[in-house]
Amino acid sequence: MTARAPTKLGFIPANRGFFSSELAAKMRAETIAALEGQGIEVIAPTEDQTNVGCVESRQEAGLVADMFRAEKVQGIVIGAVNFGEEQSVAHCVREAALNVPVFIFGCQEEEALTMTTSRRDSFCGLLSIGEVLRQIGVPYSVGQTPRSLLKRRYRD
């Protein structure tokens, strides 16, 4: 019996520059670790290829689309690791032209928000990403049950 090759997924960590790149990089790394922990081969930009290994510009999106085609990914996971830049996401998916399943998700805030807390605003970005994918005719899925990678819970 031959060993089955791992599922190969392209990961677009969507970043928007005026939100925290530190939080975006952290969630990018946690997402890759979670996927790889499930035996999935993750194809994603490195920190050497794009700003903090995320996708923000059309140029970065084109680079990642080329990677996805070259690696023949079997699906695309889009993470709004902060608000995310929806136009770059759309460009990446459209340019990859792979006709594979697309899954989008948003990230929970690190802690209860205050006036001084760094924020992701990921769920607003998730709506924008979903809408732009709809506009370009790309079907996608969104998780129905929220999952938390946080080890601690918010306090009231």
Secondary structure, 3 states (H helix, E strand, C coil): CCCCCCCEEEEEEECCCCCCHHHHHHHHHHHHHHHHHCCCEEECCCCCCCHHHCECCHHHHHHHHHHHHHHCCCEEEEEECCCCCHHHHHHHHHHHCCCCCEEEEECCCCCCCCCCCCCCCHHHHHHHHHHHHHHCCCCCEECCCCCCCCCCCCCC
